[in-house]
């Protein structure tokens, strides 16, 4: 059925490791969620998932794609390419004598991303393969000092030789990254031009990347890694996104696919800096939570996203999420601004084992992923996963798992839990499975509490949003007793990251390091210099942002530019990022306004008393964000009805094990519940994409925005 | 609980044939019951002498039960006997000390080696086959280091197995 007065406008795609979710929204805010198992061919999985979603509306891809105005993609293919080291063979040109720094990974990369025990355990430390092999690395004599002065002029004949060798060796891209190039990029640019010349002479058309053109920021390992990713991982993704875009165009799509980027905005798939989209799925959820909270007028949100493999948490304080300047991903330090998140490697699909010495349960760190657990024999998993326990205890419906696309073997799961967990621990099957769930809930609860209290807040200041495929199953467990103001579970929890992607602005962000310091002893002339330096940086970044939008067909006057900066009290290690109170600066007197905004931000993030203006102020980085208006999904608004669900919403009952006993849980069909309906536990609310568990001692009601409120009674 | 890893996997671990993902998991997770048994079986199968290895001390150096008198000794893969395990095997090795610039420059480029008045390298070799078993990098006056003094009695108790006769 196609409704022309209420067209389908927005599509969000979250191509995760386990599932590919699609999220379609009509103009009035109604939506459907589609799921398909992820596929090596991402375009294919997206189409399958779209078909699944649109079946709910009895319509087809061919009918809907032409109506749509916005499509945002987030996926894991680029990340997998990096983790599996299956990228483009890339040559690296560095300052002579520094050929090894890339593979030394700042010494930190040997344990980055490890669990705490493994960080301590030297035996597990290990360097991954460098992105550029040492044999594909060349040094060129040159040196720029820490103030940007040229100490040794660049020897271009060496660069010429290096380029020729790298191309002859079979490199498919060349990256140039010199020491301190963010302060003075002339050497890098000169070498880039020479490489371009050599490449032409040799009849080659490989891409060439100079770090100064992409990420002109301090810390050469971060900068080099990030520029390398642009060649190594993002180049192949351009091809895949182009294929996805073509496949959608074949079905009549008229929109341009955008990609979720780590800074929380979306960028065109033709973007120059595509490496920014390396990790995007979990960020989509945070952006979605912020958008939803703005609509609901909630200031402080604790975001919790539980998927099959991980639990991601983020805080939104006074409607702002924090940014990490140097995010790390895939065990690489990077110069990418990244929405600050805490992640632990425990999810709804984590493996469960027993420590033979302490005889205690151990979750993860690995998980069954798309192979689900022992309950799905075709998945080939022999180790019990959390999902197996859910199936045994009646939390999940084995006949309607992921809408029934997988056929589950419950007796096999029972046998495995019995053999691997229950018998060794001397427990009954149910108690063993329940112990696993309790342990997971406890560990998630502790991490959530630790994340909030470590930042100096209390859960009672926050509303908790719970989403992700496993969010509604675990929400009661990991929020129990923490004292959140409220726990909210969107009916579209399973597609929430995809939803979030669709709410993100079309926004490019560029960063540049600056070395500006002003103390009480500085003169007006010093302040004027500082202002000039900052504005020069903004001008350079503006040109880059406008260029990105030009590639996507937007004129400069359509772009809203937001300059920002990172400031610190001189001598402190941490800086804070903020939007500039002034669109541009030219006069020394404006310095005080920049400082004023920093002082306020500092007092908000830390405390009034912690301010230290006597130290002086430094600007460590200039930031420029440019955005254009996009169509965003609206939140549904429905009138609230009766507290008692309609008889048609009740689909039966099921034995459910909670608190050491079997009880009978009422089963509801999620889509049949209407706003105002109230459900008291024990109950299980099922939909194709997710299952919402309301145990004894809890109740829930559905509001007019199709958000479930979970209440401890 | 039975072993999670097979003898073949443990043998591959010793050989260095496993992918790091698996090695990482084997290192991080609690050791399964049969690990020691499989590990030592693998080591013993690769040794040419007829003494029984009961612990690894280096890539080519093991604690073994000497077949003639059941004493636990440290032994090179070539069969060279470094003596009873409670004393330091290094004192019975051939020792080469790099304690001047010339010796350091054999292994490092000029000025990239330590100042030998602060740090020297002591290399320990097998007197029979000449294989290098260990290198230590102490200050020049520091005594020969005794790297490990295993408590076999407790170890076998933890394992729930009878200990060798002459511990």
Interface residues (C-beta under 8 A of the other chain):
Chain A: X115 X117 X118 X121 X123 X124 X126 X353 X354 X355 X356 X357 X358 X362 X365 X366 X424
Chain B: X1 X4 X20 X24 X25 X27 X28 X29 X30 X31 X32 X33
